[in-house]
Amino acid sequence: AIRTAHEAVRVDTGTPLFMRAPGEATGSIVLESAIDEAAFACGIDPLEFRLKNYAEVEPTTGKPFSSKALRQCYARAAELGTATFPAIMFQGNARAVIRADGKGVMETGAHDMGQGAWTALAQISADSLGLDFDQLTFRSGSSDLPDAGIAGGSGHTATVGAAIHNAGAA
């Protein structure tokens, strides 16, 4: 009953997603409140409810988390309180080169909107290559470099930083 077709064209624009604040904080408290209400409706302690629903792997892909210490946080928070904030990461890429003179080059298409991303990413680059900062050439902000993903959702430094780290380690 339906026939569709599409063609994809790569463009140098990021996918629009949510912006930092004002909704993030209120959205987090709403989620935590909903979890508390669900626990109350089930007659279960809110912490016990969270632990019963604890995800050992990423629910949509089944992949293990790269790092997760939420159980330990819950144990500590049981004494003090609790809160969550998402740590989003996107797909990002980088290219690393060590030159014959011992100096390094790190390249990634990341852009900087004034938040200091290039400074942080250059520092991660030098560290990942085991070089002093003055031994590094950091190239970024051009679409002919490896795709670094988007700067959004408070995940830019984590996304590109991980890509840089992996490129440097390789």
Backbone hydrogen bonds in HBPLUS format (Angstrom, degrees):
<---DONOR---> <-ACCEPTOR-->    atom                        ^
c    i                          cat <-CA-CA->   ^        H-A-AA   ^      H-
h    n   atom  resd res      DA  || num        DHA   H-A  angle D-A-AA Bond
n    s   type  num  typ     dist DA aas  dist angle  dist       angle   num
A0027-GLY N   A0023-GLY O   2.73 MM   4  5.62 151.1  1.81 147.5 156.9     1
A0028-SER N   A0024-GLU O   2.93 MM   4  6.08 150.0  2.02 145.8 153.2     2
A0029-ILE N   A0025-ALA O   3.13 MM   4  6.43 163.0  2.16 151.2 154.4     3
A0030-VAL N   A0026-THR O   3.01 MM   4  6.15 151.1  2.10 143.5 151.8     4
A0031-LEU N   A0027-GLY O   3.02 MM   4  6.22 159.1  2.06 145.9 150.9     5
A0032-GLU N   A0028-SER O   2.96 MM   4  6.22 169.8  1.97 155.1 157.6     6
A0033-SER N   A0029-ILE O   2.88 MM   4  5.94 154.0  1.95 141.2 148.8     7
A0034-ALA N   A0030-VAL O   2.87 MM   4  6.08 154.1  1.94 148.3 155.4     8
A0035-ILE N   A0031-LEU O   2.99 MM   4  6.29 154.0  2.06 150.8 157.6     9
A0036-ASP N   A0032-GLU O   3.00 MM   4  6.29 158.9  2.05 146.0 151.8    10
A0037-GLU N   A0033-SER O   2.86 MM   4  6.14 156.2  1.92 149.8 156.4    11
A0038-ALA N   A0034-ALA O   2.89 MM   4  6.11 155.3  1.95 147.1 153.8    12
A0039-ALA N   A0035-ILE O   2.95 MM   4  6.19 158.2  2.00 150.8 156.6    13
A0040-PHE N   A0036-ASP O   2.94 MM   4  6.21 158.1  1.99 148.0 154.0    14
A0041-ALA N   A0037-GLU O   2.90 MM   4  6.13 159.2  1.95 148.9 154.4    15
A0042-CYS N   A0038-ALA O   3.04 MM   4  6.26 138.8  2.21 141.1 151.8    16
A0042-CYS N   A0039-ALA O   3.15 MM   3  5.11 126.9  2.45  93.8 107.6    17
A0044-ILE N   A0039-ALA O   2.89 MM   5  5.05 168.2  1.90 151.6 149.2    18
A0043-GLY N   A0040-PHE O   2.98 MM   3  4.92 150.9  2.07  99.8 109.2    19
A0049-PHE N   A0045-ASP O   2.83 MM   4  6.07 157.8  1.88 160.9 168.4    20
A0050-ARG N   A0046-PRO O   3.06 MM   4  6.26 155.3  2.12 140.9 146.6    21
A0051-LEU N   A0047-LEU O   2.96 MM   4  6.26 158.2  2.00 152.3 158.4    22
A0052-LYS N   A0048-GLU O   2.88 MM   4  6.13 149.0  1.97 148.2 156.7    23
A0053-ASN N   A0049-PHE O   3.15 MM   4  6.35 136.8  2.34 139.8 150.7    24
A0053-ASN N   A0050-ARG O   3.19 MM   3  5.15 129.7  2.46  93.5 106.6    25
A0054-TYR N   A0051-LEU O   3.34 MM   3  4.88 166.0  2.36  98.4 100.3    26
A0058-GLU N   A0063-LYS O   2.80 MM   5  5.41 167.3  1.81 168.2 163.7    27
A0062-GLY N   A0058-GLU O   2.69 MM   4  5.13 153.5  1.76 164.3 167.9    28
A0073-CYS N   A0069-ALA O   2.94 MM   4  6.24 151.5  2.02 147.4 156.6    29
A0074-TYR N   A0070-LEU O   2.74 MM   4  6.00 156.1  1.79 154.3 160.3    30
A0075-ALA N   A0071-ARG O   2.97 MM   4  6.28 155.5  2.03 147.7 154.0    31
A0076-ARG N   A0072-GLN O   3.03 MM   4  6.30 161.1  2.07 148.3 152.8    32
A0077-ALA N   A0073-CYS O   2.67 MM   4  5.79 159.2  1.71 151.4 158.8    33
A0078-ALA N   A0074-TYR O   2.83 MM   4  5.90 133.5  2.05 142.9 153.2    34
A0079-GLU N   A0076-ARG O   3.11 MM   3  5.72 151.3  2.20 111.4 119.0    35
A0080-LEU N   A0077-ALA O   2.84 MM   3  4.74 122.8  2.17  93.9 110.2    36
A0081-GLY N   A0077-ALA O   2.53 MM   4  4.69 148.5  1.62 129.8 141.7    37
A0093-ASN N   A0147-ASP O   2.79 MM  54  5.50 129.6  2.05 134.2 149.9    38
A0095-ARG N   A0107-GLU O   2.82 MM  12  5.11 155.0  1.88 148.5 155.9    39
A0107-GLU N   A0095-ARG O   2.82 MM  12  5.11 157.2  1.87 151.3 158.5    40
A0097-VAL N   A0105-VAL O   2.89 MM   8  5.14 151.1  1.98 152.9 157.3    41
A0105-VAL N   A0097-VAL O   2.85 MM   8  5.14 151.9  1.93 150.1 156.1    42
A0099-ARG N   A0103-LYS O   2.76 MM   4  5.46 167.9  1.77 175.2 178.1    43
A0102-GLY N   A0099-ARG O   2.91 MM   3  5.34 161.4  1.94 118.6 121.9    44
A0104-GLY N   A0135-GLN O   2.93 MM  31  6.30 160.8  1.96 156.0 162.4    45
A0137-THR N   A0104-GLY O   2.87 MM  33  6.25 150.1  1.96 145.0 154.6    46
A0106-MET N   A0137-THR O   2.99 MM  31  6.45 157.0  2.05 159.7 165.1    47
A0139-ARG N   A0106-MET O   2.88 MM  33  6.19 172.4  1.88 168.0 170.6    48
A0108-THR N   A0139-ARG O   3.12 MM  31  6.55 150.4  2.21 152.1 160.7    49
A0109-GLY N   A0146-PRO O   2.66 MM  37  5.34 150.0  1.75 165.2 159.6    50
A0141-GLY N   A0110-ALA O   2.80 MM  31  5.19 114.6  2.23 135.5 151.3    51
A0120-ALA N   A0116-GLY O   3.19 MM   4  6.52 168.0  2.21 158.9 161.1    52
A0121-LEU N   A0117-ALA O   2.77 MM   4  5.91 169.1  1.78 163.6 167.3    53
A0122-ALA N   A0118-TRP O   2.90 MM   4  5.85 151.3  1.99 139.3 146.6    54
A0123-GLN N   A0119-THR O   3.10 MM   4  6.31 152.6  2.18 144.5 151.7    55
A0124-ILE N   A0120-ALA O   2.95 MM   4  6.27 156.6  2.00 150.0 156.6    56
A0125-SER N   A0121-LEU O   2.87 MM   4  6.02 149.7  1.96 139.7 148.6    57
A0126-ALA N   A0122-ALA O   2.99 MM   4  6.27 164.3  2.02 151.2 153.1    58
A0127-ASP N   A0123-GLN O   3.06 MM   4  6.23 165.5  2.08 148.1 152.5    59
A0128-SER N   A0124-ILE O   2.81 MM   4  5.98 159.9  1.85 151.0 156.8    60
A0129-LEU N   A0125-SER O   3.05 MM   4  6.24 143.6  2.19 148.4 157.4    61
A0130-GLY N   A0126-ALA O   2.99 MM   4  6.02 112.4  2.46 136.9 153.6    62
A0131-LEU N   A0126-ALA O   2.91 MM   5  5.01 162.9  1.94 151.3 150.6    63
A0130-GLY N   A0127-ASP O   3.10 MM   3  5.00 149.5  2.19  98.0 107.5    64
A0135-GLN N   A0132-ASP O   2.91 MM   3  5.41 162.0  1.94 119.0 124.9    65
A0136-LEU N   A0133-PHE O   3.25 MM   3  5.60 161.3  2.29 116.6 117.7    66
A0145-LEU N   A0142-SER O   3.13 MM   3  5.78 164.3  2.16 121.0 123.8    67
A0155-GLY N   A0152-GLY O   3.08 MM   3  5.97 160.3  2.12 124.5 128.6    68
A0159-THR N   A0155-GLY O   2.84 MM   4  5.87 160.6  1.88 151.3 157.4    69
A0160-VAL N   A0156-HIS O   2.93 MM   4  6.01 167.3  1.95 161.3 161.3    70
A0161-GLY N   A0157-THR O   2.74 MM   4  5.27 142.1  1.88 131.4 144.3    71
A0162-ALA N   A0158-ALA O   3.04 MM   4  5.91 151.9  2.12 133.6 140.0    72
A0163-ALA N   A0159-THR O   3.18 MM   4  6.48 157.7  2.24 143.9 150.0    73
A0164-ILE N   A0160-VAL O   2.83 MM   4  6.04 160.9  1.87 154.9 159.9    74
A0165-HIS N   A0161-GLY O   2.86 MM   4  6.00 161.1  1.89 145.9 151.6    75
A0166-ASN N   A0162-ALA O   2.91 MM   4  6.11 163.1  1.94 150.0 154.2    76
A0167-ALA N   A0163-ALA O   2.93 MM   4  6.13 156.9  1.98 145.9 152.7    77
A0168-GLY N   A0164-ILE O   2.84 MM   4  6.01 163.2  1.87 155.0 159.6    78
A0169-ALA N   A0165-HIS O   2.88 MM   4  6.05 155.8  1.94 148.2 155.1    79
A0170-ALA N   A0166-ASN O   2.95 MM   4  6.09 149.3  2.05 142.2 150.3    80
